[in-house]
C-alpha cells in the first residue's frame, strides 16, 4: 500500500466517570436476550420492560508500522511523542465507537517490542536493533491503553517478510538474515524468509507464541503476504499494485529462489508438485499457529486477512483477477474449511461497481467458503478515499458496510488504515459515526472457543445531579460491562472497561433521566452474563 499522510486529531465524547457511591438500589439478575447472528443496529424506540440484545459488530482498523504508514508517523520520535500519537489513535477509535485495533507488531522479521528472538524495528528509532528513547515497551503500552478504553488489541504479524524496500538502516546482528542466512532469500527490493525452510517457519511460530505468552493481547493477525507478490523479470517491478487494480494479466515473472529447499524435498521422496509443495509449506504454518495459540491461551483469537479474490476454479463467473492460490501459494479456502482461523478478513479492496472484483459478489463468495461458521469480517480500503488514483468517495465505504450488514453471517469489518480515519478524509470519520457507529457494539462472541457465561457483575446505583451514578465491580471473567439505560421509550447502550469503578448515565435534555438501567458482564470471548436490573 502506498504511504499516506498522517495527521493527529483529538477525540471527543469519552465516557464520563463519577465519584464512588454511598448507597445503592437492589440488583436483580435477569437472563440476557439471545442475540441475532448479525450486527444489531442501535436499539429502536420502544416500551419493552427489558432491553434488547446487545449490539454486536467487529469494528476495527489496521495500524501499520511498516514504512511509518500509521504509527509512529516518522522514525526517531521520542517515547513521549510515540505514546502521544498512540493515545490519539486510541482516543479516536473510542470516540468513533470502534471496538478493536489491529496493530502491526512485526513488520519485517523485527519487533515493536523488546524481544530475544528478533531486533527492534527501525520504524521506531530509525535504526534496526535500537529501541525507543527513553526506553519503554510499546506493545505493553498499546495493550494497556487499548484495554483502558474498552478496545481489543490484536497483534498483527507479517509471517515471512524479512526486509522492506523502504528500510535504510544497517541490518542488526540479531536479524534472521544474519543469524540464519540460508533461510532468507533476496527477491526484488525485499528480503524474504523462505517458507520452504523449516527454520524460517519455526522462527515465525516461535515469535508469535512468545507474544501470546508475554502480552495480554486479544488476537493474533496475519496479513496477505505469504510467498511474495511476484515481480516481473527482468525489471523486478512489483505486481501487487496490478493485483489490487484488478489485473490478472500474465507477465514474465521472476520465480521465488527456493531451489535448495525444493531439491531437498524431492531428494527426500516428496511427491507434491512444486506449487502444491509451496502451498503445503504455508498450510502447515497456519495450522501450527492456530493450534499453538490456543494451547497457550484459549481465548486469544487467530485471524488472517488474505487477498480478496478466491481460487480460479471456484470463483463466480463474473469474477476475474489475480490468483493468490497460484501466485502467493495461499490456499485460503482450505484454512476456512479446516477451521484454522477464528476470524477471516478478506481484503475486499474494490468498489461494488467494479464487476470483475465487485465487493458484494466477493463477500458472498467467501461466506460460501465458510462451513464452520468462523467470523467473517472483511477488510475495507478506506484509505482510497482522496487517493490520487482510483479514489473512493466516502459513500462507497458507507455502502459497503451496509452490504456487509445485510448478510447475517458477516458480523464486522476492518478499515485499512487508521490514517484515513485520523485525517477524517472527506468527512469519512464523521459520516461513519453519524450513519453507522451511532452506538457502541460488543465484539461478536467466539463460542467455539468457549461459551460459558461469565459471572454477574456487582452493580449499585444512585441518582445524582447529573444523572444516574453506577458503582461497578467485576464478576468472574468479566473484562467489560454492557450497560443499557431507558430514557422515555428508548433503550440506549454503552460499554465500559472492567477497570471502570464508576459510570455516569447522564440525564437526557429531551427525554429526561433514565427510568431503567441494566448491566451485564462480558468475558474475553464476548460471552455475556445475566443482566442486573439496578433501577
C-alpha positions, 0 to 999 in steps of 0.5 A: 500500500502506498504511504499516506499522510498522517495527521493527529486529531483529538477525540471527543465524547469519552465516557464520563466517570463519577465519584464512588457511591454511598448507597445503592438500589437492589440488583436483580439478575435477569437472563440476557436476550439471545442475540441475532447472528448479525450486527444489531443496529442501535436499539429502536424506540420502544416500551419493552420492560427489558432491553434488547440484545446487545449490539454486536459488530467487529469494528476495527482498523489496521495500524501499520508500522511498516514504512511509518504508514500509521504509527509512529508517523516518522522514525526517531520520535521520542517515547513521549511523542510515540505514546502521544500519537498512540493515545490519539489513535486510541482516543479516536477509535473510542470516540468513533465507537470502534471496538478493536485495533489491529496493530502491526507488531512485526513488520519485517522479521523485527519487533515493536517490542523488546524481544530475544528472538528478533531486533527492534524495528527501525520504524521506531528509532530509525535504526534496526536493533535500537529501541525507543528513547527513553526506553519503554515497551510499546506493545505493553503500552498499546495493550494497556491503553487499548484495554483502558478504553474498552478496545481489543488489541490484536497483534498483527504479524507479517509471517515471512517478510524479512526486509522492506524496500523502504528500510535504510538502516544497517541490518542488526546482528540479531536479524534472521538474515544474519543469524540464519542466512540460508533461510532468507532469500533476496527477491526484488527490493525485499528480503524474504524468509523462505517458507520452504525452510523449516527454520524460517517457519519455526522462527515465525511460530516461535515469535508469535507464541512468545507474544501470546505468552508475554502480552495480554493481547486479544488476537493474533493477525496475519496479513496477505503476504505469504510467498511474495507478490511476484515481480516481473523479470527482468525489471523486478517491478512489483505486481501487487499494485496490478493485483489490487487494480484488478489485473490478472494479466500474465507477465514474465515473472521472476520465480521465488529462489527456493531451489535448495529447499525444493531439491531437498524435498524431492531428494527426500521422496516428496511427491507434491508438485512444486506449487502444491509443495509451496502451498503445503509449506504455508498450510502447515504454518497456519495450522501450527499457529492456530493450534499453538495459540490456543494451547497457550491461551484459549481465548486469544483469537487467530485471524488472517486477512488474505487477498480478496479474490478466491481460487480460479476454479471456484470463483463466480463467473463474473469474477476475474483477477489475480490468483493468490492460490497460484501466485502467493501459494495461499490456499485460503479456502482450505484454512476456512474449511479446516477451521484454522482461523477464528476470524477471516478478513478478506481484503475486499479492496474494490468498489461494488461497481467494479464487476470483475472484483465487485465487493458484494459478489466477493463477500458472498463468495467467501461466506460460501467458503465458510462451513464452520461458521468462523467470523467473517469480517472483511477488510475495507480500503478506506484509505482510497478515499482522496487517493490520487488514483482510483479514489473512493468517495466516502459513500462507497465505504458507507455502502459497503458496510451496509452490504456487509450488514445485510448478510447475517453471517458477516458480523464486522469489518476492518478499515485499512488504515487508521490514517484515513480515519485520523485525517477524517478524509472527506468527512469519512470519520464523521459520516461513519459515526453519524450513519453507522457507529451511532452506538457502541457494539460488543465484539461478536462472541467466539463460542467455539472457543468457549461459551460459558457465561461469565459471572454477574457483575456487582452493580449499585446505583444512585441518582445524582445531579447529573444523572444516574451514578453506577458503582461497578465491580467485576464478576468472574471473567468479566473484562467489560460491562454492557450497560443499557439505560431507558430514557422515555421509550428508548433503550440506549447502550454503552460499554465500559472497561472492567477497570471502570469503578464508576459510570455516569448515565447522564440525564437526557435534555429531551427525554429526561433521566433514565427510568431503567438501567441494566448491566451485564458482564462480558468475558474475553470471548464476548460471552455475556452474563445475566443482566442486573436490573439496578433501577 
